[in-house]
């Protein structure tokens, strides 16, 4: 009888244990997140993300962050489609160009309700700036930015130092052109071995055209008040002419008409390009490849009226899907990842511009270290010389439209004004304007 009782108790204990295990499994929360970063990767931003996830999961037992890496330029449209069908991820990284579409669709939860309303006033103020304002619409905070990007003049420090050129000293675009021409080198047979400047003109993975800083410096807008394109203004034609003439005159490579961003940086790393258009978020990756003493970032030249031409700013607006069944837990992770716990990791491990004013102040010694100067350049540029694409109307495809115009000018010989007028018409058609 005793044996029978012992056996029964053993079975009961086993059943209880199984029930508890089942309950634990059931209580575990998995947060799905779409981003272009792979936390298993080795790029600085990927390393930073992996570290943040590890620390968050350790501090929040029972919550797992499942990252589902996506193609960066397809991710936001894919998310909007998933929102419409009710199968979107809990956390989404929205590209700036489609931020207005995401907000208008109702796909992003109000972060005020999830956690910001519980913050003290000083923490809200710690986020102050153009990026915060951009995601605050109709009294709702739809997202918080990460990987804040200032896209300006990236240069090879070693090559410019050898030529005695200071990239921070260009007062005008003509001075910039003169320096790029000086940096262009040829071998004994007349073949170019190094070009002074380049940007990639591919319509894939398109970075913004270098004509944009010049255009904006004149005070002319890239878009009209109704959202239609304003590419072919006199200022736009002059800026595109300047840019494409660099290629025609052999200061920029003709092959760049088909280059993607990755092609551009491959040539830059190989020493075939002295200066390129480059985003602040990629500096740390190239420094890891070439050395911190070889890659720097500078503000764009001025035009005689303004000290520096405005640079296109971009980044990723991280939000919580409004249809998420795990919205509270997803909000908790976003708050951690982009708050005082995560922000220093993005800076130190990821090489990113601080998102919080307190991080900028607390890490001033780190930012002042040799090789990290680009962080202060990007921070100053974002505060004084930056331009964010408007979100009150869709601007998806404007980068591709301008790069296609440059291709037509350089490959087909199309007149600059005609190419830009056609780009306007195509952009307006695609965006139903």
C-alpha positions as CSV (number, residue, x, y, z in Angstrom):
1,X,0.0,0.0,0.0
2,X,2.9,2.3,0.8
3,X,4.5,1.5,-2.5
4,X,1.3,2.2,-4.3
5,X,0.9,5.6,-2.5
6,X,4.5,6.5,-3.4
7,X,4.0,5.6,-7.0
8,X,0.8,7.7,-7.1
9,X,2.6,10.6,-5.5
10,X,5.4,10.3,-8.1
11,X,2.9,10.3,-10.9
12,X,1.2,13.3,-9.4
13,X,4.5,15.2,-9.0
14,X,5.3,14.3,-12.6
15,X,2.0,15.6,-13.8
16,X,2.4,18.8,-11.8
17,X,5.9,19.3,-13.1
18,X,4.7,18.9,-16.7
19,X,1.8,21.3,-16.0
20,X,4.2,23.9,-14.6
21,X,6.6,23.5,-17.6
22,X,3.7,23.9,-19.9
23,X,2.6,27.0,-18.1
24,X,6.1,28.5,-18.3
25,X,6.2,27.8,-22.0
26,X,2.8,29.4,-22.4
27,X,3.9,32.4,-20.5
28,X,7.0,33.1,-22.6
29,X,6.4,36.0,-24.9
30,X,8.1,36.2,-28.2
31,X,8.5,39.7,-29.8
32,X,9.0,39.6,-33.6
33,X,11.0,42.5,-35.0
34,X,11.7,43.4,-38.6
35,X,15.0,45.3,-39.2
36,X,17.6,45.3,-41.9
37,X,20.2,44.3,-39.3
38,X,21.1,40.7,-38.4
39,X,22.2,40.3,-34.8
40,X,24.3,37.3,-35.8
41,X,26.3,39.5,-38.1
42,X,29.6,41.3,-37.5
43,X,29.0,44.8,-38.7
44,X,29.1,47.4,-35.8
45,X,25.4,48.1,-35.8
46,X,24.6,44.3,-35.8
47,X,27.0,43.8,-32.9
48,X,25.3,46.6,-31.0
49,X,21.8,45.2,-31.6
50,X,22.9,41.7,-30.5
51,X,24.3,43.1,-27.2
52,X,21.1,45.1,-26.5
53,X,18.9,42.1,-27.1
54,X,21.1,39.9,-24.9
55,X,20.9,42.4,-22.0
56,X,17.2,43.0,-22.4
57,X,16.4,39.3,-22.4
58,X,18.5,38.8,-19.3
59,X,16.7,41.6,-17.5
60,X,13.3,40.4,-18.7
61,X,13.1,36.6,-18.3
62,X,10.3,35.0,-20.3
63,X,10.6,37.5,-23.2
64,X,12.4,36.6,-26.3
65,X,13.3,39.0,-29.2
66,X,13.0,37.2,-32.6
67,X,14.7,39.3,-35.3
68,X,13.5,38.6,-38.8
69,X,16.0,40.5,-41.1
70,X,14.6,42.1,-44.1
71,X,15.8,43.8,-47.3
72,X,16.0,47.5,-46.2
73,X,14.3,49.2,-49.1
74,X,11.5,46.6,-49.3
75,X,10.8,46.3,-45.6
76,X,8.5,49.2,-45.0
77,X,6.2,48.5,-48.0
78,X,6.2,44.9,-46.9
79,X,5.2,45.9,-43.4
80,X,2.3,48.1,-44.7
81,X,1.0,45.1,-46.7
82,X,1.4,42.8,-43.6
83,X,-0.5,45.4,-41.6
84,X,-3.4,45.3,-44.1
85,X,-3.6,41.5,-43.8
86,X,-3.2,41.5,-40.0
87,X,0.1,39.6,-39.9
88,X,2.8,42.3,-39.2
89,X,5.7,42.0,-36.8
90,X,5.4,43.4,-33.2
91,X,8.3,45.9,-33.8
92,X,9.1,47.6,-37.1
93,X,11.9,49.8,-38.4
94,X,10.3,52.2,-40.8
95,X,12.5,54.0,-43.4
96,X,12.2,57.8,-43.4
97,X,10.8,58.0,-47.0
98,X,7.7,55.9,-46.1
99,X,7.2,57.2,-42.6
100,X,4.3,59.4,-43.6
101,X,2.6,56.4,-45.3
102,X,3.0,54.3,-42.1
103,X,1.6,57.0,-39.9
104,X,-1.4,57.7,-42.2
105,X,-2.2,53.9,-42.4
106,X,-2.7,53.7,-38.7
107,X,-0.1,50.9,-38.5
108,X,1.9,52.4,-35.7
109,X,0.8,52.4,-32.1
110,X,0.9,55.5,-30.0
111,X,4.1,55.2,-27.8
112,X,2.7,57.8,-25.5
113,X,0.1,55.3,-24.3
114,X,2.5,52.5,-24.2
115,X,5.2,54.1,-22.1
116,X,6.1,57.8,-22.7
117,X,3.2,59.1,-20.6
118,X,5.0,57.5,-17.6
119,X,8.2,59.3,-18.2
120,X,9.3,62.3,-16.2
121,X,9.6,65.6,-18.1
122,X,13.4,65.5,-18.2
123,X,13.4,62.2,-20.0
124,X,11.0,63.5,-22.7
125,X,13.3,66.6,-23.0
126,X,16.3,64.2,-23.4
127,X,14.8,63.1,-26.8
128,X,14.3,66.6,-28.1
129,X,15.1,67.4,-31.7
130,X,14.1,67.2,-35.3
131,X,13.8,63.4,-35.3
132,X,11.5,63.4,-32.3
133,X,9.3,66.1,-33.8
134,X,9.0,64.2,-37.1
135,X,7.4,61.2,-35.5
136,X,5.0,63.3,-33.3
137,X,1.8,63.8,-35.3
138,X,-1.6,64.8,-34.0
139,X,-0.6,64.4,-30.4
140,X,0.7,60.9,-30.9
141,X,4.3,59.7,-30.8
142,X,4.4,57.1,-33.5
143,X,8.0,56.0,-33.3
144,X,11.5,56.8,-32.0
145,X,14.5,57.1,-34.4
146,X,17.5,54.9,-34.3
147,X,20.6,54.8,-36.6
148,X,20.2,58.5,-37.2
149,X,22.0,59.2,-40.5
150,X,23.7,62.3,-41.7
151,X,24.6,61.8,-45.4
152,X,27.5,64.1,-46.4
153,X,31.1,64.1,-47.5
154,X,33.1,61.0,-46.5
155,X,36.8,61.1,-47.3
156,X,40.0,59.2,-47.1
157,X,42.0,61.0,-44.4
158,X,45.3,59.6,-45.6
159,X,44.8,60.6,-49.2
160,X,43.7,64.1,-48.4
161,X,46.4,64.7,-45.8
162,X,49.0,63.6,-48.4
163,X,47.6,66.2,-50.8
164,X,47.4,68.9,-48.2
165,X,43.6,69.3,-48.5
166,X,41.3,70.1,-45.6
167,X,37.8,68.8,-46.4
168,X,36.4,71.1,-43.7
169,X,37.7,74.2,-45.5
170,X,35.6,74.2,-48.6
171,X,33.7,77.5,-48.6
172,X,32.0,76.8,-52.0
173,X,31.2,74.0,-54.3
174,X,33.8,75.3,-56.7
175,X,36.5,74.8,-54.1
176,X,35.2,71.3,-53.5
177,X,35.4,70.6,-57.3
178,X,39.0,72.0,-57.4
179,X,40.0,69.7,-54.6
180,X,38.4,66.7,-56.3
181,X,40.2,67.5,-59.5
182,X,43.5,67.8,-57.6
183,X,42.9,64.4,-56.0
184,X,42.2,62.7,-59.3
185,X,45.4,60.9,-60.5
186,X,46.4,59.2,-63.7
187,X,49.2,56.7,-64.6
188,X,51.8,57.2,-67.3
189,X,49.4,55.9,-69.9
190,X,46.8,58.5,-69.0
191,X,44.5,56.0,-67.2
192,X,42.8,57.3,-64.1
193,X,44.0,55.4,-61.0
194,X,42.1,57.4,-58.5
195,X,39.1,59.7,-58.8
196,X,38.6,62.7,-56.7
197,X,34.9,62.1,-55.9
198,X,32.0,59.8,-56.6
199,X,28.5,58.8,-55.7
200,X,26.6,55.8,-56.9
201,X,23.8,56.5,-59.4
202,X,22.1,53.0,-59.3
203,X,18.3,53.1,-58.7
204,X,18.8,50.1,-56.4
205,X,19.8,50.9,-52.8
206,X,19.7,54.5,-53.8
207,X,21.3,57.2,-51.7
208,X,20.1,60.8,-52.3
209,X,21.6,62.7,-55.2
210,X,24.3,65.1,-54.4
211,X,22.4,67.7,-56.3
212,X,20.0,68.0,-53.3
213,X,22.4,69.8,-50.9
214,X,23.2,72.3,-53.6
215,X,19.5,72.9,-54.4
216,X,18.5,73.3,-50.8
217,X,21.3,75.7,-50.1
218,X,19.7,78.2,-52.6
219,X,16.5,78.1,-50.6
220,X,14.6,76.3,-53.3
221,X,12.5,73.3,-52.0
222,X,12.8,69.8,-53.5
223,X,9.0,69.4,-53.3
224,X,6.2,71.9,-53.7
225,X,3.7,72.6,-51.0
226,X,1.3,70.1,-52.6
227,X,3.9,67.3,-52.6
228,X,4.7,67.5,-56.3
229,X,8.3,67.3,-57.3
230,X,10.3,70.5,-57.8
231,X,13.4,68.9,-59.4
232,X,13.6,71.0,-62.6
233,X,13.9,74.5,-61.2
234,X,16.8,76.7,-62.3
235,X,18.6,75.7,-59.1
236,X,17.9,72.0,-59.7
237,X,19.2,72.2,-63.2
238,X,22.4,74.0,-62.1
239,X,23.0,71.5,-59.3
240,X,22.5,68.4,-61.5
241,X,24.7,70.0,-64.2
242,X,27.5,70.4,-61.6
243,X,27.1,66.8,-60.5
244,X,27.1,65.2,-63.9
245,X,29.9,67.4,-65.2
246,X,32.1,65.8,-62.6
247,X,31.6,62.5,-64.5
248,X,31.9,64.1,-67.9
249,X,35.1,65.8,-67.0
250,X,36.7,62.7,-65.6
251,X,36.7,63.7,-61.9
252,X,34.1,61.1,-61.1
253,X,34.1,57.6,-62.7
254,X,31.7,56.9,-65.6
255,X,31.1,53.5,-64.2
256,X,29.3,55.1,-61.2
257,X,26.2,55.3,-63.3
258,X,25.4,51.7,-62.3
259,X,27.1,51.6,-58.9
260,X,25.1,50.8,-55.8
261,X,26.2,52.1,-52.4
262,X,28.1,48.8,-51.8
263,X,30.0,49.2,-55.1
264,X,30.9,52.8,-54.1
265,X,32.3,51.8,-50.7
266,X,34.2,48.9,-52.3
267,X,36.0,51.3,-54.6
268,X,36.5,53.8,-51.7
269,X,38.1,51.1,-49.5
270,X,40.4,50.1,-52.4
271,X,41.7,53.6,-52.6
272,X,40.3,54.3,-56.1
273,X,38.1,57.1,-54.7
274,X,39.4,59.9,-52.4
275,X,36.0,61.4,-51.5
276,X,32.4,60.0,-51.7
277,X,29.0,60.8,-50.6
278,X,28.6,58.7,-47.5
279,X,26.3,58.3,-44.5
280,X,27.6,58.7,-40.9
281,X,26.3,55.2,-40.0
282,X,28.8,53.6,-42.4
283,X,31.9,55.3,-41.1
284,X,32.5,52.9,-38.3
285,X,32.2,49.9,-40.7
286,X,34.8,51.4,-43.1
287,X,37.1,52.4,-40.2
288,X,37.0,48.8,-39.0
289,X,38.1,47.8,-42.5
290,X,40.7,50.5,-43.1
291,X,41.7,51.9,-39.8
292,X,40.2,54.8,-37.7
293,X,42.9,57.1,-39.0
294,X,41.9,56.7,-42.6
295,X,38.1,57.6,-42.8
296,X,36.5,60.9,-41.9
297,X,33.2,62.8,-42.4
298,X,32.8,66.5,-43.2
299,X,29.9,68.9,-43.7
300,X,29.0,69.8,-47.3
301,X,30.5,73.0,-48.8
302,X,28.6,76.2,-48.6
303,X,27.6,78.4,-51.5
304,X,28.8,81.8,-50.5
305,X,25.5,82.6,-48.8
306,X,25.2,79.7,-46.4
307,X,28.2,78.3,-44.5
308,X,27.3,74.7,-45.3
309,X,24.7,73.2,-47.7
310,X,22.0,71.1,-46.0
311,X,22.6,67.4,-46.0
312,X,19.8,64.8,-46.3
313,X,19.2,63.2,-43.0
314,X,17.6,59.7,-42.8
315,X,17.3,56.9,-40.3
316,X,14.9,54.4,-39.0
317,X,11.8,55.2,-37.1
318,X,11.2,52.3,-34.7
319,X,7.6,51.7,-33.7
320,X,5.2,49.1,-32.4
321,X,2.6,47.6,-34.7
322,X,-0.8,48.9,-33.7
323,X,-2.3,45.4,-34.2
324,X,0.2,43.6,-32.0
325,X,-1.1,41.2,-29.4
326,X,2.1,41.9,-27.5
327,X,2.1,45.7,-27.7
328,X,3.0,46.2,-24.1
329,X,6.0,43.9,-24.2
330,X,7.0,45.3,-27.6
331,X,6.9,48.8,-26.2
332,X,9.0,47.8,-23.3
333,X,11.7,46.5,-25.7
334,X,11.6,49.6,-27.8
335,X,11.8,51.8,-24.7
336,X,14.9,49.8,-23.6
337,X,16.6,49.7,-27.0
338,X,16.3,53.4,-27.7
339,X,16.6,54.7,-24.1
340,X,19.4,55.3,-21.7
341,X,20.2,51.6,-21.5
342,X,20.5,51.0,-25.3
343,X,21.7,54.4,-26.6
344,X,25.3,54.2,-25.3
345,X,25.6,50.8,-26.8
346,X,24.6,52.1,-30.2
347,X,27.3,54.8,-29.9
348,X,30.2,52.7,-28.5
349,X,29.6,49.3,-30.2
350,X,27.6,50.5,-33.2
351,X,29.5,53.7,-34.0
352,X,26.2,55.6,-34.2
353,X,25.3,59.2,-33.5
354,X,23.7,59.5,-30.0
355,X,19.9,59.6,-29.9
356,X,19.7,61.2,-26.5
357,X,21.2,64.5,-25.4
358,X,22.4,62.9,-22.2
359,X,24.3,60.3,-24.1
360,X,26.0,63.1,-26.1
361,X,27.1,64.8,-22.9
362,X,28.0,61.6,-21.0
363,X,30.2,60.2,-23.8
364,X,31.9,63.4,-24.8
365,X,35.3,61.9,-24.0
366,X,34.6,58.9,-26.2
367,X,33.4,61.1,-29.0
368,X,36.5,63.2,-28.7
369,X,38.8,60.2,-29.3
370,X,40.8,60.2,-32.5
371,X,38.7,58.6,-35.3
372,X,35.4,59.3,-33.5
373,X,35.2,63.0,-34.7
374,X,32.6,62.0,-37.3
375,X,30.1,61.6,-34.5
376,X,30.4,65.3,-33.5
377,X,30.4,66.3,-37.2
378,X,27.1,64.4,-37.7
379,X,25.6,65.7,-34.5
380,X,26.5,69.3,-35.4
381,X,25.2,68.8,-39.0
382,X,21.9,67.3,-37.7
383,X,21.4,70.2,-35.4
384,X,22.3,73.0,-37.8
385,X,22.6,71.8,-41.4
386,X,20.2,68.9,-41.9
387,X,17.1,68.2,-44.0
388,X,14.6,65.5,-43.3
389,X,12.2,64.4,-46.0
390,X,8.7,65.6,-45.4
391,X,6.1,63.1,-44.2
392,X,2.9,65.0,-44.8
393,X,2.9,63.4,-48.2
394,X,4.6,60.3,-49.7
395,X,8.1,60.9,-51.1
396,X,8.8,57.3,-51.9
397,X,11.0,57.0,-55.1
398,X,12.5,60.5,-55.2
399,X,16.0,59.2,-54.8
400,X,15.5,56.7,-57.6
401,X,14.0,59.3,-59.9
402,X,16.9,61.7,-59.5
403,X,19.5,58.9,-60.0
404,X,17.6,57.8,-63.2
405,X,17.8,61.3,-64.4
406,X,21.5,61.4,-63.9
407,X,21.8,58.0,-65.8
408,X,19.9,59.4,-68.8
409,X,22.1,62.5,-68.9
410,X,25.3,60.6,-68.7
411,X,24.4,57.5,-70.8
412,X,21.9,58.8,-73.3
413,X,23.0,62.4,-73.5
414,X,19.6,63.7,-72.4
415,X,19.5,67.4,-71.8
416,X,19.6,68.1,-68.0
417,X,16.4,70.1,-67.9
418,X,14.5,67.5,-69.9
419,X,15.8,64.7,-67.7
420,X,14.7,66.4,-64.6
421,X,11.3,67.4,-66.0
422,X,10.7,63.8,-67.0
423,X,11.8,62.7,-63.4
424,X,9.2,65.1,-62.0
425,X,6.5,63.7,-64.2
426,X,7.3,60.1,-63.3
427,X,7.6,60.8,-59.6
428,X,4.2,62.7,-59.6
429,X,2.6,59.8,-61.5
430,X,3.9,57.1,-59.1
431,X,2.7,59.1,-56.1
432,X,-0.7,60.0,-57.7
433,X,-0.1,63.7,-57.9
